[in-house]
Amino acid sequence: MFAREGANSLRAMAEAAGWMVYSLMNHLSPEIPRVFIRGGVPVALREPVIG
């Protein structure tokens, strides 16, 4: 799970991998569902793209 801040932020993950944030995002599989959270509560779900 990625977060906006802290150890799970995209920036922290990209730095740990030695990649730019843009490159990290491009390597995420479209088959991974995306859950969007606001204020600690899930507000939206994007289903995986399969095909």
GROMACS elastic network, one bead per residue, 0.5 to 0.9 nm:
[ bonds ]
;  ai    aj funct       b0    kb
    1     8     6  0.68688   500
    1     9     6  0.86974   500
    2     5     6  0.86907   500
    2     7     6  0.88301   500
    2     8     6  0.50574   500
    2     9     6  0.53595   500
    2    10     6  0.60017   500
    2    13     6  0.82855   500
    3     6     6  0.71145   500
    3     7     6  0.80938   500
    3     8     6  0.52234   500
    3    10     6  0.67607   500
    4     8     6  0.76201   500
    4    10     6  0.69691   500
    4    11     6  0.85201   500
    5     8     6  0.68248   500
    5    10     6  0.80861   500
    5    11     6  0.84011   500
    5    12     6  0.84286   500
    6     9     6  0.54672   500
    6    12     6  0.73525   500
    7    10     6  0.86842   500
    7    11     6  0.88215   500
    7    12     6  0.58913   500
    7    13     6  0.74865   500
    8    11     6  0.82518   500
    8    12     6  0.64152   500
    8    13     6  0.64523   500
    9    12     6  0.52056   500
    9    13     6  0.62597   500
    9    14     6  0.85310   500
   10    13     6  0.51528   500
   10    14     6  0.59720   500
   10    15     6  0.84728   500
   10    21     6  0.62187   500
   10    24     6  0.79709   500
   10    25     6  0.83971   500
   11    14     6  0.51181   500
   11    15     6  0.60556   500
   11    16     6  0.85476   500
   11    20     6  0.78304   500
   11    21     6  0.59034   500
   12    15     6  0.51532   500
   12    16     6  0.61309   500
   12    17     6  0.86475   500
   12    21     6  0.88982   500
   13    16     6  0.51041   500
   13    17     6  0.62540   500
   13    18     6  0.85599   500
   13    19     6  0.84624   500
   13    21     6  0.80988   500
   13    24     6  0.81875   500
   14    17     6  0.50966   500
   14    18     6  0.59895   500
   14    20     6  0.56608   500
   14    21     6  0.53210   500
   14    22     6  0.86505   500
   14    23     6  0.81001   500
   14    24     6  0.61019   500
   15    19     6  0.59611   500
   15    20     6  0.71332   500
   15    21     6  0.80549   500
   16    19     6  0.77268   500
   17    20     6  0.86455   500
   17    24     6  0.84420   500
   19    22     6  0.81386   500
   19    23     6  0.61988   500
   19    24     6  0.64533   500
   20    23     6  0.52507   500
   20    24     6  0.64187   500
   20    25     6  0.88276   500
   21    24     6  0.50948   500
   21    25     6  0.62636   500
   21    26     6  0.86929   500
   22    25     6  0.52364   500
   22    26     6  0.62896   500
   22    27     6  0.88628   500
   23    26     6  0.50941   500
   23    27     6  0.64139   500
   24    27     6  0.52825   500
   24    28     6  0.67550   500
   25    28     6  0.54710   500
   25    29     6  0.89013   500
   26    29     6  0.80884   500
   27    30     6  0.89064   500
   28    31     6  0.84647   500
   28    32     6  0.75283   500
   29    32     6  0.57203   500
   29    48     6  0.88441   500
   30    33     6  0.76467   500
   30    48     6  0.59579   500
   30    49     6  0.55091   500
   30    50     6  0.74851   500
   31    47     6  0.80763   500
   31    49     6  0.54112   500
   31    50     6  0.61184   500
   32    47     6  0.78699   500
   32    48     6  0.55249   500
   32    49     6  0.80838   500
   33    45     6  0.71862   500
   33    46     6  0.58550   500
   33    47     6  0.50905   500
   33    49     6  0.83376   500
   34    44     6  0.81884   500
   34    45     6  0.56884   500
   34    46     6  0.50470   500
   34    47     6  0.67690   500
   34    48     6  0.76190   500
   35    42     6  0.65339   500
   35    43     6  0.76185   500
   35    44     6  0.58790   500
   35    46     6  0.65057   500
   35    47     6  0.87560   500
   36    41     6  0.84323   500
   36    42     6  0.57167   500
   36    43     6  0.57380   500
   36    44     6  0.51064   500
   36    45     6  0.62452   500
   36    46     6  0.82328   500
   37    40     6  0.58670   500
   37    41     6  0.52660   500
   37    43     6  0.55027   500
   37    44     6  0.72021   500
   38    41     6  0.54042   500
   38    42     6  0.63681   500
   38    43     6  0.63613   500
   39    42     6  0.83285   500
   42    45     6  0.78390   500
   46    49     6  0.88090   500
